[in-house]
Amino acid sequence: MGNYKRTSLNDKTNTKTLLSQFAAHTNGTIPLIGIGSVETPADANAVLADGGDLVAIGRELLREPQWVQKVASGDAASLRFEISPNDMDELAIPSVMQTYLKTSFHDVMHFSNDANKAQDYQNTMAPMEGFEKKL
């Protein structure tokens, strides 16, 4: 999902997160991984509090490869929340992935040279979920 806080896209009266609904359904029988826009330690804690057994971070590890180590050592203040397109080589992100991040993931990567605010996919599908923008 694009955001761990996602609620129903079909039933606007259902304000419970999908994560909490899945957690209630699985009821601890299988591990549940919370995903989507988990950028800060507070986000990770919110996923766990909402019923997730595990937390997945993806884009955050691309921007900040030492995310887990920094948080575990109490150094969350040094986390990088933006990425310069010029740093992707230094971060050893393969060129094909760089192209993908600059195109399909552009709205959620928090590029430092992007004047537009990153898109929040809390109440809509994200491009990586199969939604294609019509140009």
C-alpha positions as CSV (number, residue, x, y, z in Angstrom):
1,M,0.0,0.0,0.0
2,G,1.1,3.6,-0.5
3,N,0.3,4.5,3.1
4,Y,-0.1,2.4,6.3
5,K,-2.9,4.7,7.4
6,R,-5.0,3.8,4.4
7,T,-8.7,3.4,5.0
8,S,-11.4,1.9,2.7
9,L,-11.4,3.4,-0.8
10,N,-14.9,2.0,-1.4
11,D,-16.7,2.7,1.8
12,K,-16.0,6.3,3.0
13,T,-17.9,5.7,6.2
14,N,-15.4,3.0,7.2
15,T,-12.6,5.1,8.9
16,K,-10.7,2.2,10.4
17,T,-7.3,1.6,8.8
18,L,-7.0,-1.5,6.5
19,L,-4.1,-2.6,8.7
20,S,-6.3,-2.7,11.8
21,Q,-9.0,-4.5,9.9
22,F,-6.5,-7.1,8.6
23,A,-5.1,-7.5,12.2
24,A,-8.6,-8.1,13.6
25,H,-9.2,-10.7,10.8
26,T,-5.9,-12.6,11.2
27,N,-6.1,-12.3,15.0
28,G,-2.5,-13.2,15.5
29,T,-2.7,-16.4,13.5
30,I,-0.1,-15.2,10.9
31,P,2.3,-12.4,11.1
32,L,1.0,-9.1,9.6
33,I,3.4,-6.7,8.0
34,G,2.5,-3.0,8.0
35,I,3.7,-1.1,4.9
36,G,3.5,2.2,3.1
37,S,5.0,5.6,3.9
38,V,6.7,4.4,7.1
39,E,9.3,7.1,7.3
40,T,9.9,7.9,10.9
41,P,10.3,5.9,14.1
42,A,6.9,7.2,15.1
43,D,5.4,5.8,11.9
44,A,6.9,2.4,12.7
45,N,5.5,2.5,16.2
46,A,2.1,3.5,14.8
47,V,2.1,0.4,12.6
48,L,2.8,-1.8,15.5
49,A,0.2,-0.1,17.6
50,D,-2.4,-0.5,14.8
51,G,-1.9,-4.3,14.8
52,G,1.1,-4.9,12.6
53,D,3.5,-7.6,13.9
54,L,6.3,-6.3,11.6
55,V,7.1,-3.1,9.8
56,A,8.4,-2.9,6.3
57,I,10.4,0.1,5.1
58,G,11.5,0.3,1.5
59,R,11.9,3.8,0.0
60,E,13.3,4.9,3.4
61,L,16.1,2.4,3.1
62,L,16.9,3.7,-0.4
63,R,17.1,7.3,1.0
64,E,18.7,6.3,4.3
65,P,20.5,2.9,4.2
66,Q,21.4,3.2,7.9
67,W,17.8,3.9,8.9
68,V,17.5,0.9,11.3
69,Q,20.9,1.4,12.8
70,K,20.4,5.1,13.4
71,V,17.0,4.5,15.0
72,A,18.3,1.6,17.1
73,S,21.2,3.7,18.4
74,G,19.0,6.7,19.3
75,D,20.3,8.8,16.3
76,A,17.0,9.3,14.6
77,A,17.7,13.1,14.3
78,S,20.3,12.3,11.6
79,L,17.8,10.4,9.3
80,R,17.7,11.6,5.7
81,F,14.1,12.2,4.6
82,E,15.0,13.6,1.2
83,I,17.3,12.3,-1.5
84,S,19.1,14.2,-4.2
85,P,19.0,12.5,-7.6
86,N,22.7,13.2,-7.7
87,D,23.3,10.9,-4.6
88,M,21.8,7.8,-6.1
89,D,25.1,6.6,-7.6
90,E,26.8,7.1,-4.3
91,L,24.1,5.1,-2.6
92,A,24.7,2.3,-5.2
93,I,21.2,2.4,-6.6
94,P,21.4,0.7,-10.0
95,S,20.7,3.0,-13.0
96,V,17.6,1.1,-14.0
97,M,16.2,1.5,-10.5
98,Q,17.1,5.2,-10.6
99,T,15.0,5.6,-13.7
100,Y,12.1,3.8,-12.0
101,L,12.4,6.0,-8.9
102,K,12.5,9.2,-11.0
103,T,9.4,8.1,-13.0
104,S,7.0,5.7,-11.3
105,F,8.0,6.5,-7.7
106,H,8.7,10.2,-8.3
107,D,5.7,11.5,-6.2
108,V,6.8,9.6,-3.1
109,M,10.6,9.6,-3.1
110,H,11.0,13.1,-1.6
111,F,13.6,14.3,-4.1
112,S,15.4,17.3,-2.7
113,N,15.3,19.2,-6.1
114,D,11.5,18.7,-6.4
115,A,9.5,21.9,-5.9
116,N,6.3,20.0,-5.5
117,K,5.2,18.4,-2.2
118,A,5.3,14.6,-2.2
119,Q,2.0,13.0,-2.7
120,D,0.3,11.4,0.3
121,Y,-1.5,8.2,-0.6
122,Q,-3.5,7.8,2.6
123,N,-6.8,7.8,0.9
124,T,-6.0,6.9,-2.7
125,M,-4.1,4.2,-4.6
126,A,-0.4,4.9,-5.2
127,P,1.2,4.4,-8.6
128,M,3.1,1.4,-7.4
129,E,-0.2,-0.3,-6.6
130,G,-1.2,-0.5,-10.2
131,F,-2.8,2.9,-10.7
132,E,-1.4,4.7,-13.8
133,K,-1.7,8.4,-14.3
134,K,-3.3,9.3,-17.5
135,L,-1.2,11.9,-19.4
